[in-house]
Amino acid sequence: MCDHASDLNREKMLRNMRFYITDHGENFLADLESKWENLLTKEQYFAEIKRQEEEAPRTKSGRGAMMARYNKKVRDET
């Protein structure tokens, strides 16, 4: 039996796949860029992603505990 979820190489798939943006998607992106350009730069975004990756737990159990805390926080806030 084959587990498609674990056998799927997402990085390879994304590397080999071509994405074509529609006119609607391009207009939506332009709206988002104009809305948020003064609040968050591309450099700040990628720096935050890198920071989160460096601070993230390395073990599966650590990641699970982090996700459980996040889910609890979301439940409590809503």
N, C-alpha and C positions, 0 to 999 in steps of 0.2 A: 504494500500500500504506500502511496506517495502523499506526503503532507505538503500541499502546494504552498501553504503559508510560509513554511520554513525553507522550502526549496527555492523560493523566488528570490533572485538576486536583484534587489531594487536599484542598487547603484549601477549595475550593468544595464538594467532596463532603461533607467533615466539617461545614462550616457549615450545609449544607442537610439533613443527615441527622438523624434522631431516634434516640436510643439508649434502649432500655427495659431496665432492670436486672431480673433475675429475683430471686426470693426467695433462691435459692441464692447468687447473686452478691452480694446485699446482706449476707447472713450472712458470706460469705467476706471481704468488705470490712471488716465490723465486727471480725472476728478479726484481720485485718491491722492495723487501726487500733489496737486494744488492745495488740497485740504490739509495735508500733514507735513508739507515741506518745511514749514517754519518750526515745527516741533521736534522732528526726528530726522537726522541726516542718515545717509547710507552708511557712513563710517561709524556713527553711533550704534546703528542697528547691528552691524557685524561685530563690533566690539562687545556688545551685550550678549550676542550669541556665543562668542568665544568665552566670555566670562562664565556664562551658565554651563558650558561644556566642561570648563576647568573645575567648577565647583560641584558638578553633579557626582553622585555616588558612583563608584566603579562596579559594585556587585549588583546582582539581580535583586537580592533581598533589600539592599539599600535603595535601589530605584523604586522598588515596590512600596517601601515605607514612605518615600518622598511623594509618590503619586497618591497614596492613601491620605497623607496629610493635606495635599492640595485638594483632593476631592472633598474632604471634610470641610476645608475652608470655604470652598464654593458652596456646599450645602448650607453652611452656617450663614453665608452672606445673602443667600437667595430665599 
